[in-house]
Amino acid sequence: MTKKLPEVYVVPITKEINNNKEIFRSYDKEEILEKKIPIDKNDINKIFKEKDHVYKSKIMINDSKIVEAIGLTSTSLLTLTGEKIPLEQITSIKKV
């Protein structure tokens, strides 16, 4: 049973492909830099739904900045000082 298989047509690639935008690899160092993923909005909602949250909660953002959060919009976290912190900039959050 030696049947001839059909030929497969391969489209030639004529344009440059740039599909590796999120990871950078240097050949000098054995280190991979990855893009940090923003925090899930549900993690922030858990802080606001706690029983001890009445008006404000003292939280630490990105392991460096301590703020008093009072509200949340669809795109940012609102602080007591009037600052709006975009949610895509927040990579970690915990209550202090």
Backbone as CSV, one residue per row, in Angstrom:
resi,resn,N_x,N_y,N_z,CA_x,CA_y,CA_z,C_x,C_y,C_z
1,MET,0.832,-1.172,0.000,0.000,0.000,0.000,0.888,1.250,0.000
2,THR,1.334,1.587,-1.116,2.149,2.790,-1.238,1.367,3.832,-2.021
3,LYS,0.546,4.552,-1.284,-0.223,5.625,-1.904,0.569,6.917,-1.827
4,LYS,0.430,7.703,-2.824,1.104,8.993,-2.826,0.264,9.992,-2.016
5,LEU,0.904,10.630,-1.050,0.213,11.603,-0.209,0.060,12.914,-0.963
6,PRO,-0.977,13.671,-0.637,-1.155,14.960,-1.306,-0.072,15.950,-0.856
7,GLU,0.274,16.853,-1.738,1.284,17.853,-1.418,0.647,18.960,-0.579
8,VAL,1.454,19.555,0.278,0.998,20.612,1.166,1.552,21.935,0.655
9,TYR,0.667,22.916,0.542,1.089,24.232,0.083,1.517,25.062,1.294
10,VAL,2.694,25.634,1.248,3.213,26.475,2.314,3.322,27.901,1.790
11,VAL,2.659,28.814,2.509,2.692,30.215,2.115,4.033,30.801,2.558
12,PRO,4.761,31.443,1.657,6.040,32.037,2.063,5.815,33.269,2.934
13,ILE,6.650,33.422,3.961,6.552,34.565,4.869,7.426,35.673,4.315
14,THR,6.789,36.798,3.988,7.530,37.894,3.377,7.706,39.084,4.313
15,LYS,7.042,39.077,5.462,7.151,40.207,6.377,7.945,39.798,7.622
16,GLU,8.420,40.804,8.343,9.170,40.560,9.572,8.203,40.198,10.694
17,ILE,8.569,39.216,11.510,7.713,38.760,12.598,8.285,39.258,13.921
18,ASN,7.444,39.954,14.697,7.837,40.468,16.010,6.857,39.947,17.047
19,ASN,6.954,38.687,17.400,6.003,38.117,18.339,6.616,37.848,19.714
20,ASN,7.797,38.359,19.985,8.445,38.138,21.271,8.667,39.487,21.963
21,LYS,7.582,40.206,22.250,7.684,41.544,22.807,7.695,41.554,24.336
22,GLU,7.207,40.510,24.994,7.067,40.553,26.435,8.257,39.967,27.176
23,ILE,9.097,39.180,26.550,10.244,38.559,27.211,11.508,38.963,26.475
24,PHE,12.496,39.366,27.241,13.777,39.752,26.675,14.831,38.786,27.190
25,ARG,15.673,38.286,26.334,16.743,37.385,26.739,18.061,37.957,26.259
26,SER,18.953,38.139,27.184,20.289,38.616,26.866,21.226,37.424,26.834
27,TYR,22.118,37.400,25.878,23.033,36.276,25.774,24.230,36.431,26.710
28,ASP,24.437,37.630,27.255,25.528,37.835,28.198,25.170,37.306,29.583
29,LYS,23.915,37.417,29.963,23.473,36.997,31.286,22.420,35.915,31.146
30,GLU,22.339,35.076,32.134,21.306,34.045,32.158,20.117,34.562,32.967
31,GLU,19.464,35.566,32.481,18.386,36.218,33.195,17.261,36.532,32.225
32,ILE,16.034,36.230,32.620,14.873,36.517,31.778,14.042,37.577,32.483
33,LEU,13.830,38.686,31.814,13.001,39.752,32.356,11.597,39.603,31.803
34,GLU,10.630,39.496,32.692,9.253,39.322,32.263,8.439,40.541,32.658
35,LYS,7.444,40.804,31.862,6.538,41.901,32.150,5.679,41.525,33.355
36,LYS,5.585,42.436,34.331,4.810,42.154,35.535,3.324,42.245,35.215
37,ILE,2.594,41.313,35.761,1.162,41.242,35.520,0.433,42.079,36.574
38,PRO,-0.479,42.942,36.155,-1.229,43.739,37.136,-2.068,42.849,38.045
39,ILE,-2.389,43.382,39.196,-3.155,42.630,40.187,-4.607,42.493,39.734
40,ASP,-5.248,41.447,40.195,-6.647,41.197,39.872,-7.525,42.148,40.700
41,LYS,-8.567,42.646,40.096,-9.457,43.597,40.775,-10.169,42.941,41.961
42,ASN,-10.332,41.622,41.927,-10.983,40.924,43.036,-10.152,40.995,44.313
43,ASP,-8.818,41.047,44.195,-7.966,41.173,45.370,-8.184,42.512,46.059
44,ILE,-8.401,43.550,45.296,-8.673,44.867,45.873,-10.069,44.897,46.481
45,ASN,-11.021,44.247,45.831,-12.388,44.209,46.358,-12.449,43.486,47.700
46,LYS,-11.584,42.485,47.895,-11.558,41.768,49.176,-11.200,42.703,50.321
47,ILE,-10.302,43.648,50.079,-9.915,44.604,51.120,-11.082,45.512,51.476
48,PHE,-11.838,45.960,50.481,-12.971,46.848,50.736,-14.162,46.115,51.343
49,LYS,-14.251,44.799,51.180,-15.376,44.043,51.719,-15.121,43.500,53.127
50,GLU,-13.920,43.732,53.677,-13.632,43.270,55.029,-14.487,44.025,56.036
51,LYS,-14.733,43.388,57.185,-15.617,43.992,58.190,-15.015,45.221,58.849
52,ASP,-13.688,45.323,58.920,-13.083,46.472,59.585,-12.894,47.662,58.646
53,HIS,-13.285,47.535,57.382,-13.221,48.663,56.445,-14.513,49.458,56.548
54,VAL,-14.411,50.680,57.110,-15.585,51.543,57.209,-15.509,52.632,56.158
55,TYR,-14.444,53.410,56.195,-14.290,54.496,55.228,-12.965,54.395,54.481
56,LYS,-11.919,53.988,55.183,-10.599,53.921,54.566,-9.859,52.700,55.094
57,SER,-8.900,52.231,54.303,-8.039,51.116,54.689,-6.610,51.478,54.360
58,LYS,-5.720,51.217,55.282,-4.294,51.473,55.058,-3.719,50.242,54.357
59,ILE,-3.189,50.466,53.147,-2.677,49.350,52.353,-1.281,49.676,51.828
60,MET,-0.537,48.617,51.515,0.788,48.761,50.905,0.689,48.322,49.455
61,ILE,1.143,49.190,48.556,1.084,48.923,47.124,2.492,48.678,46.605
62,ASN,2.669,47.623,45.834,3.932,47.254,45.185,5.079,47.124,46.184
63,ASP,4.792,46.696,47.397,5.785,46.465,48.459,6.618,47.699,48.778
64,SER,6.119,48.901,48.484,6.923,50.087,48.773,6.090,51.278,49.232
65,LYS,4.911,51.459,48.712,4.137,52.670,48.969,2.943,52.348,49.861
66,ILE,2.820,53.081,50.972,1.694,52.896,51.886,0.719,54.057,51.689
67,VAL,-0.541,53.718,51.392,-1.573,54.729,51.171,-2.830,54.336,51.946
68,GLU,-3.723,55.307,52.097,-5.025,55.046,52.692,-6.056,55.060,51.566
69,ALA,-6.528,53.889,51.215,-7.460,53.747,50.096,-8.878,53.989,50.583
70,ILE,-9.632,54.760,49.791,-11.016,55.050,50.162,-12.017,54.579,49.120
71,GLY,-11.553,54.278,47.904,-12.498,53.876,46.879,-11.827,53.241,45.693
72,LEU,-12.649,52.770,44.785,-12.179,52.057,43.610,-13.074,52.396,42.431
73,THR,-12.449,52.769,41.320,-13.205,52.960,40.087,-12.878,51.790,39.171
74,SER,-13.353,51.829,37.962,-13.083,50.721,37.039,-11.634,50.697,36.579
75,THR,-10.930,51.837,36.662,-9.554,51.881,36.169,-8.520,52.314,37.201
76,SER,-8.951,52.798,38.375,-7.961,53.297,39.327,-8.416,53.108,40.774
77,LEU,-7.433,53.207,41.672,-7.654,53.146,43.105,-7.581,54.563,43.649
78,LEU,-8.568,54.965,44.450,-8.633,56.323,44.977,-8.095,56.350,46.402
79,THR,-7.261,57.363,46.707,-6.678,57.473,48.037,-7.269,58.656,48.785
80,LEU,-6.974,58.727,50.085,-7.492,59.795,50.931,-6.913,61.155,50.544
81,THR,-5.714,61.171,49.974,-5.081,62.428,49.565,-5.562,62.903,48.196
82,GLY,-6.455,62.176,47.562,-6.978,62.569,46.259,-6.199,62.003,45.094
83,GLU,-5.263,61.127,45.358,-4.446,60.533,44.304,-5.202,59.384,43.631
84,LYS,-5.057,59.286,42.333,-5.630,58.175,41.572,-4.483,57.293,41.105
85,ILE,-4.458,56.039,41.555,-3.414,55.100,41.171,-4.011,54.139,40.152
86,PRO,-3.511,54.131,38.914,-4.048,53.221,37.899,-3.858,51.756,38.300
87,LEU,-4.872,50.945,38.051,-4.821,49.531,38.441,-3.747,48.758,37.693
88,GLU,-3.404,49.159,36.475,-2.385,48.430,35.720,-0.987,48.634,36.289
89,GLN,-0.800,49.649,37.151,0.496,49.881,37.786,0.652,49.101,39.088
90,ILE,-0.436,48.547,39.614,-0.397,47.831,40.889,-0.101,46.357,40.605
91,THR,1.038,45.875,41.135,1.404,44.468,40.952,1.223,43.659,42.215
92,SER,1.237,44.304,43.377,0.965,43.605,44.632,0.283,44.574,45.591
93,ILE,-0.580,44.013,46.441,-1.315,44.827,47.392,-1.564,43.997,48.632
94,LYS,-1.382,44.632,49.806,-1.726,43.952,51.059,-2.104,44.997,52.090
95,LYS,-2.927,44.566,53.026,-3.414,45.464,54.063,-2.362,45.582,55.152
96,VAL,-2.163,46.821,55.629,-1.162,47.069,56.685,-1.867,47.188,58.012
